[in-house]
Amino acid sequence: MSLRVTLEFTENDLEHFRSLARKAMEETEQLSPEEIVSNARALLKEVDEKVETDYIRGRLHQLQVLIDMLEDEGWGMQEVGRKRVLSALAYFNNPDDLIPDNIPGLGFLDDAIMVELLCRELKPEIDAYIDFVQYRAAAAKRRGVDPSELNRSDFLKNREQALLSRMRRRRLRGYGGGGGRKSPFSLF
């Protein structure tokens, strides 16, 4: 049996979480990207060792996707995206969070909520990365190459080819699904 609990955050609640995130980011500005990632990895290890609840573990393991995005050379994350992801991970470098992590059962609940909020904010980046990883695995298998040989430019070329193919198919079907008839306004 599972139990669904719905939390509704008001704009005031969300602003409180935003201010906590901003404060944590400011406090960790002196850390290098490597230190931020290392500390996030340490948090994941601590969660694996101490946390038994699936909800908290599941949310906090979303941090691994953020770490992978930063470290995946094939993805080649742009600087703006890197800063956004590092800023998100910076929150988890702050030992003074809302609920102290050493409280059994609840200590990581605020972290889980923050991961959920941050991942919603980073959804476009996360979705694009997951699409890339899926493309890379399928293309590598199809081509018989190591996935590390494929990168973002391969992915973008593939996306461009798919878009052009879709445009050609639509053109062949005719405008507006008219079964191959030309538009009365067609210049071609």
N, C-alpha and C positions, 0 to 999 in steps of 0.2 A: 504494500500500500504506500502511496506517496501522498504528499500534502502540498497544495499550492498556496503560497502566501503572496499576496499582491501588495506591493508598496507603492504609494502614490506620493511622488515628490512635488511639492509646490515650487514655484519659481524661486521663492525664498530659500527652500531647502537646497535646490540646485546651485544657487549662488553661494551658499555655505560650502558645498563641496568644491565649487570652482575656486573659492578663496583658499581652501585647504590645499588644493592642487597648486595654485599660484605661489603660496607660501613655501611649499615643499620645493618647487622648482627654483625659487629664489635662494633657498638655503643650500641647494645642491649645485648652484652655478659653477662653483670652483671645481667640481668633479669632471674628470675626463669622460668621454663617451664609453671608454673601456671600463672605467670604474662603475658607471651607471649600469651597464650591462652585467658586469660581474656581480654587483649587488642584487640585481633582479634575479640572476641565476641562483644566488644564495637564498633569496626568499623562496624561490620555487623548491629548492632542496629542503628548506625548513618546513614548507607546507607538506611535502611528500612524507617527511618524517613525523610531523606532529598532528596534522589535520586528518580527521576521519570522515568529515561530512562531504558528500559528493558535490553539493552546491558550491561550497567555498573552493574545493579543489578544482572543479570544472572551470569556475570563473578565473581563478588565479593562473590556471594553465593556459589561458588565452595570452598571457604575457609571453609565452614561448613563441607564438606567431610574430609578435612585435620584435622579439630578439632575432628571430630568423630573418625577418625583413631587413634588419640592419646589417646582418652578417652575410647575407646571400650575395656573393659577388656577381652572380649571373643576373640577379634582379637589378643591381646597380642603382639603388635608391638615390633619388635626387636630393640635394641639400635641404630644400624646404621640407620634404617629407621626413628626412632624417631628423631634423630639428623637432618636428611635431612628435615623432615617435620617442625620441630621447626625452622630450619634455614630459610625455606621459609616463615613461619609465622612472623619471626622476622622483615622482611621488612615492614610489616604493623604496626609495633610498632614505626616507625620513623615518627614523625610529619612533618619533613622537607623533603617531597618528591618532585618529579619533578614539579608537578602542585599542588599548595596549595589546600587542600580539601575544603576550604571555598569559592572557586570560583563556583558560581552556574552553573550547566550544564556540566562543564568540570573538576571540582575539583577532581573527582575520576577516570577520564579517564586513567591517568598513572597507577593507582592502578589496574584497570581492565586489562590493557595491561600486567602488571607485573604478575597478577594472571594467565593469559593465558600462559605466558612464563614459569612460575614455574610449572603449572599443566602439561605442556608438558614434563618438566624435570622429574616430579614425576609420569608420566603416568603408569609405571609398578606397582608402589605401589598402586596407586589409582585403577587401573583395578583389581588387586588382592583383594583389600579390597571390592570393589563392588561385585565381584564374591562371596566372603565370605558372605557378607550380604544377597545376594540373596539365596545362599545355606542354610544359617541359617534359613531364613524365611520359605523356602519350607520344609526343614527337620523338623523344629519345628511343622509346621502345619501337616505334614504327621505323625509324631510321637505323636502328641497331647501334646507337652511339651512347656514350656516357652522358647522363643528364647535365653534368657540369660543362659539357661542350656547347650547350645552348644557353643563350642569354636573352635579355630584354629586347634587343634589336630583332632577334629571330621571332620572338613573340609578336612584336609590333608589325613586322612584315607579314606574318601569318594573319593577323587581324585585318590588315589592309587588303590582303588578297581575298579574305572572306567577304569583306564589305563590297569590293569590286564585283565579285561573283554574284552577290545578292542583287546588286544594281543591274547587272546584265540579265539575270533571270527575270527581274521585274520588267525590264525593258522588253524582253522577248514575249512576256505574257501580255504586254500592252498596257497602256495607261489605264489606271483605275480598274484593273482586272477585266478588261474588255475582251478577253480571249484572242489577243494578237492583233486586234484592229488598231490602227494608228489614231491618235488623237486628231480631232478636226482642226486643231491648232498646230499640228506638228510641222516643224520646219525641216525635218530630216526625212 
